[in-house]
């Protein structure tokens, strides 16, 4: 396994242990079961017969290129993508290497009515419930 990917996964395991100590999986499952998601379906938005779909990825940094955006404003980027015809927004939430934030998912979802995808290195079902609690339409 690539060294950087191994480091990301090891970091992700520690993050998930800390998150689940504060909010156990059972609590997330309960929140998801009672929560009504406001955003449209991710699948419906991107799978459209006979036409291309545009999913805009929003991230502050890259493993390979480092910092990508100096004056990072995820909502401004999402609004621009929406006006340019994006059907969905993919928000990179990984903290250590991409400088992402969970709050970006909720902030964008609350301000633009297209599906928002929680994008991270998914290694556990806990993250899927966590993403749904943030209001993501997909992970």
ABEGO torsion letter per residue (X at the ends): XBAAAAAAAAAAAAAAAAAAAABBAAAAAAAAAABBBABBBAAAAABBBGBBBBBBBBBABBAAAEBABABBBAAAAAAAAAAAGBABBBBBABAAAAGBBAAAAAAAAAABBBBBBBBBBBABAAAAAAAAAAGBABX
